[in-house]
Amino acid sequence: MFRLAVLLLSLAAVHPCLADPITPGQSPPAWEATNWQTKTPLALDQLAGKVVVVRWLMPGCPFCAKSAGELNEWYKIYKDQGLVVVGLWFRTKGAVTEEEIKRQVKKLGLQFPTAYDQGNKTALKWREKLASASVVIDRKGLVRHIHTGGDYKEDAKKALEKIILQLLKEKG
């Protein structure tokens, strides 16, 4: 029994499917994203000193569409204060094509960087319930809040914006 426990703990440390979900207070693993809809790909470690909102997006997701306005608004208003919004596209079945991402970005009017989590590699590492979830990361690179999905109802919108403002005031 002891050997089995040691084996499972060892596997959990190296196999993302067995890893625990990210939680507030942790540094999330680096994302493995492709097909960036920006001139230069972004890496999570390059964003140290910034407040980062990572929004998980799925083509055709109504909650993703409904949250696009708030994400664009926050990005526009707070980017000069150190906010970065990143959209990571994924799909639970099948692949997302670059053309599909471009169509969705245009359709939703997304004004912030987005990329494709090909093979759901980052989703598996983060082990978050990702369908339309948002993860807020502080200037030190620690997860500070997880919005578990859906659109931003008025209460959730106010709470998320309050968290973003609080983190923007904190020093890195």
MARLO-279423 format. One record per residue (C-alpha): x, y, z; residue number from 1. Coordinates in nm, 2 decimals. Example, Ala and Ser with C-alpha at 12.3 -4.5 7.8 and 13.67 -1.06 7.14 Angstrom:
REM MARLO-279423
+--------+--------+--------+-----+
|     xx |     yy |     zz |   i |
+--------+--------+--------+-----+
|   1.23 |  -0.45 |   0.78 |   1 |
|   1.37 |  -0.11 |   0.71 |   2 |
+--------+--------+--------+-----+
This chain:
REM MARLO-279423
+--------+--------+--------+-----+
|     xx |     yy |     zz |   i |
+--------+--------+--------+-----+
|   0.00 |   0.00 |   0.00 |   1 |
|   0.28 |   0.24 |   0.09 |   2 |
|   0.45 |   0.17 |  -0.25 |   3 |
|   0.12 |   0.25 |  -0.43 |   4 |
|   0.09 |   0.58 |  -0.25 |   5 |
|   0.45 |   0.67 |  -0.33 |   6 |
|   0.39 |   0.58 |  -0.69 |   7 |
|   0.07 |   0.78 |  -0.72 |   8 |
|   0.23 |   1.09 |  -0.56 |   9 |
|   0.53 |   1.06 |  -0.79 |  10 |
|   0.30 |   1.04 |  -1.10 |  11 |
|   0.10 |   1.34 |  -0.98 |  12 |
|   0.42 |   1.54 |  -0.97 |  13 |
|   0.51 |   1.47 |  -1.33 |  14 |
|   0.18 |   1.39 |  -1.50 |  15 |
|  -0.05 |   1.69 |  -1.55 |  16 |
|  -0.37 |   1.48 |  -1.57 |  17 |
|  -0.31 |   1.37 |  -1.21 |  18 |
|  -0.20 |   1.71 |  -1.08 |  19 |
|  -0.42 |   1.91 |  -0.84 |  20 |
|  -0.61 |   2.21 |  -0.99 |  21 |
|  -0.45 |   2.55 |  -0.95 |  22 |
|  -0.57 |   2.74 |  -0.65 |  23 |
|  -0.53 |   3.10 |  -0.53 |  24 |
|  -0.18 |   3.15 |  -0.38 |  25 |
|  -0.01 |   2.93 |  -0.64 |  26 |
|   0.19 |   3.01 |  -0.94 |  27 |
|   0.02 |   2.86 |  -1.25 |  28 |
|   0.23 |   2.65 |  -1.49 |  29 |
|   0.34 |   2.83 |  -1.81 |  30 |
|   0.09 |   2.80 |  -2.09 |  31 |
|   0.17 |   2.62 |  -2.41 |  32 |
|  -0.02 |   2.83 |  -2.66 |  33 |
|   0.01 |   2.86 |  -3.04 |  34 |
|  -0.15 |   3.07 |  -3.31 |  35 |
|  -0.13 |   3.40 |  -3.12 |  36 |
|  -0.35 |   3.66 |  -3.27 |  37 |
|  -0.09 |   3.92 |  -3.19 |  38 |
|   0.24 |   4.01 |  -3.35 |  39 |
|   0.45 |   3.85 |  -3.08 |  40 |
|   0.36 |   3.54 |  -2.87 |  41 |
|   0.32 |   3.60 |  -2.50 |  42 |
|   0.48 |   3.39 |  -2.23 |  43 |
|   0.34 |   3.39 |  -1.88 |  44 |
|   0.69 |   3.46 |  -1.73 |  45 |
|   0.72 |   3.76 |  -1.96 |  46 |
|   0.42 |   3.92 |  -1.78 |  47 |
|   0.59 |   3.93 |  -1.44 |  48 |
|   0.50 |   4.27 |  -1.28 |  49 |
|   0.17 |   4.28 |  -1.46 |  50 |
|  -0.18 |   4.18 |  -1.35 |  51 |
|  -0.30 |   3.91 |  -1.58 |  52 |
|  -0.66 |   3.80 |  -1.65 |  53 |
|  -0.66 |   3.47 |  -1.84 |  54 |
|  -1.00 |   3.39 |  -1.99 |  55 |
|  -1.06 |   3.04 |  -2.13 |  56 |
|  -1.26 |   3.06 |  -2.45 |  57 |
|  -1.44 |   2.80 |  -2.66 |  58 |
|  -1.58 |   2.87 |  -3.01 |  59 |
|  -1.95 |   2.91 |  -2.99 |  60 |
|  -1.96 |   2.95 |  -2.61 |  61 |
|  -2.24 |   3.19 |  -2.52 |  62 |
|  -2.08 |   3.29 |  -2.19 |  63 |
|  -1.75 |   3.37 |  -2.37 |  64 |
|  -1.95 |   3.59 |  -2.61 |  65 |
|  -2.13 |   3.77 |  -2.32 |  66 |
|  -1.80 |   3.84 |  -2.13 |  67 |
|  -1.62 |   3.98 |  -2.43 |  68 |
|  -1.75 |   4.33 |  -2.37 |  69 |
|  -1.62 |   4.34 |  -2.01 |  70 |
|  -1.29 |   4.19 |  -2.10 |  71 |
|  -1.24 |   4.45 |  -2.38 |  72 |
|  -1.34 |   4.73 |  -2.15 |  73 |
|  -1.11 |   4.63 |  -1.87 |  74 |
|  -0.82 |   4.58 |  -2.12 |  75 |
|  -0.88 |   4.92 |  -2.27 |  76 |
|  -0.92 |   5.11 |  -1.94 |  77 |
|  -0.65 |   4.94 |  -1.73 |  78 |
|  -0.38 |   4.82 |  -1.97 |  79 |
|  -0.17 |   5.14 |  -1.91 |  80 |
|  -0.19 |   5.06 |  -1.54 |  81 |
|  -0.04 |   4.71 |  -1.59 |  82 |
|  -0.34 |   4.49 |  -1.68 |  83 |
|  -0.30 |   4.22 |  -1.95 |  84 |
|  -0.60 |   4.02 |  -2.06 |  85 |
|  -0.52 |   3.69 |  -2.24 |  86 |
|  -0.77 |   3.47 |  -2.40 |  87 |
|  -0.68 |   3.10 |  -2.44 |  88 |
|  -0.89 |   2.90 |  -2.69 |  89 |
|  -0.95 |   2.54 |  -2.63 |  90 |
|  -1.20 |   2.27 |  -2.72 |  91 |
|  -1.30 |   1.97 |  -2.53 |  92 |
|  -1.34 |   1.76 |  -2.84 |  93 |
|  -1.15 |   1.81 |  -3.17 |  94 |
|  -0.92 |   2.09 |  -3.26 |  95 |
|  -0.97 |   2.46 |  -3.31 |  96 |
|  -0.83 |   2.59 |  -3.64 |  97 |
|  -0.65 |   2.92 |  -3.68 |  98 |
|  -0.92 |   3.03 |  -3.92 |  99 |
|  -1.19 |   2.95 |  -3.66 | 100 |
|  -1.00 |   3.16 |  -3.40 | 101 |
|  -0.97 |   3.45 |  -3.63 | 102 |
|  -1.34 |   3.44 |  -3.71 | 103 |
|  -1.43 |   3.42 |  -3.34 | 104 |
|  -1.19 |   3.71 |  -3.25 | 105 |
|  -1.35 |   3.92 |  -3.52 | 106 |
|  -1.71 |   3.81 |  -3.44 | 107 |
|  -1.66 |   3.89 |  -3.06 | 108 |
|  -1.46 |   4.20 |  -3.13 | 109 |
|  -1.18 |   4.08 |  -2.90 | 110 |
|  -0.92 |   4.36 |  -2.86 | 111 |
|  -0.68 |   4.16 |  -2.63 | 112 |
|  -0.42 |   3.89 |  -2.72 | 113 |
|  -0.56 |   3.54 |  -2.77 | 114 |
|  -0.40 |   3.21 |  -2.86 | 115 |
|  -0.48 |   2.84 |  -2.90 | 116 |
|  -0.41 |   2.59 |  -2.62 | 117 |
|  -0.34 |   2.31 |  -2.87 | 118 |
|  -0.42 |   1.97 |  -2.74 | 119 |
|  -0.54 |   2.13 |  -2.42 | 120 |
|  -0.19 |   2.11 |  -2.28 | 121 |
|  -0.22 |   2.41 |  -2.06 | 122 |
|  -0.58 |   2.32 |  -1.95 | 123 |
|  -0.44 |   1.98 |  -1.84 | 124 |
|  -0.16 |   2.14 |  -1.64 | 125 |
|  -0.39 |   2.40 |  -1.48 | 126 |
|  -0.66 |   2.14 |  -1.42 | 127 |
|  -0.91 |   2.41 |  -1.39 | 128 |
|  -1.28 |   2.37 |  -1.48 | 129 |
|  -1.21 |   2.58 |  -1.78 | 130 |
|  -1.53 |   2.63 |  -1.97 | 131 |
|  -1.54 |   3.01 |  -1.97 | 132 |
|  -1.34 |   3.04 |  -1.65 | 133 |
|  -1.12 |   3.34 |  -1.57 | 134 |
|  -0.80 |   3.32 |  -1.37 | 135 |
|  -0.66 |   3.64 |  -1.22 | 136 |
|  -0.29 |   3.65 |  -1.16 | 137 |
|  -0.11 |   3.92 |  -0.95 | 138 |
|   0.21 |   4.11 |  -1.03 | 139 |
|   0.41 |   3.84 |  -0.85 | 140 |
|   0.27 |   3.57 |  -1.07 | 141 |
|   0.04 |   3.41 |  -0.81 | 142 |
|  -0.32 |   3.32 |  -0.88 | 143 |
|  -0.54 |   3.55 |  -0.67 | 144 |
|  -0.89 |   3.47 |  -0.80 | 145 |
|  -1.07 |   3.21 |  -1.01 | 146 |
|  -1.41 |   3.29 |  -1.17 | 147 |
|  -1.53 |   2.94 |  -1.23 | 148 |
|  -1.72 |   3.01 |  -1.55 | 149 |
|  -2.02 |   3.15 |  -1.71 | 150 |
|  -2.07 |   3.51 |  -1.80 | 151 |
|  -2.01 |   3.80 |  -1.57 | 152 |
|  -2.34 |   3.86 |  -1.40 | 153 |
|  -2.35 |   4.21 |  -1.24 | 154 |
|  -2.22 |   4.09 |  -0.90 | 155 |
|  -1.94 |   3.88 |  -1.05 | 156 |
|  -1.85 |   4.17 |  -1.28 | 157 |
|  -1.82 |   4.41 |  -0.99 | 158 |
|  -1.63 |   4.16 |  -0.78 | 159 |
|  -1.38 |   4.09 |  -1.06 | 160 |
|  -1.32 |   4.45 |  -1.14 | 161 |
|  -1.27 |   4.52 |  -0.77 | 162 |
|  -1.01 |   4.25 |  -0.75 | 163 |
|  -0.84 |   4.38 |  -1.07 | 164 |
|  -0.83 |   4.73 |  -0.92 | 165 |
|  -0.69 |   4.61 |  -0.59 | 166 |
|  -0.41 |   4.41 |  -0.76 | 167 |
|  -0.32 |   4.70 |  -0.99 | 168 |
|  -0.26 |   4.91 |  -0.67 | 169 |
|  -0.03 |   4.65 |  -0.52 | 170 |
|   0.34 |   4.67 |  -0.59 | 171 |
|   0.51 |   4.38 |  -0.77 | 172 |
+--------+--------+--------+-----+
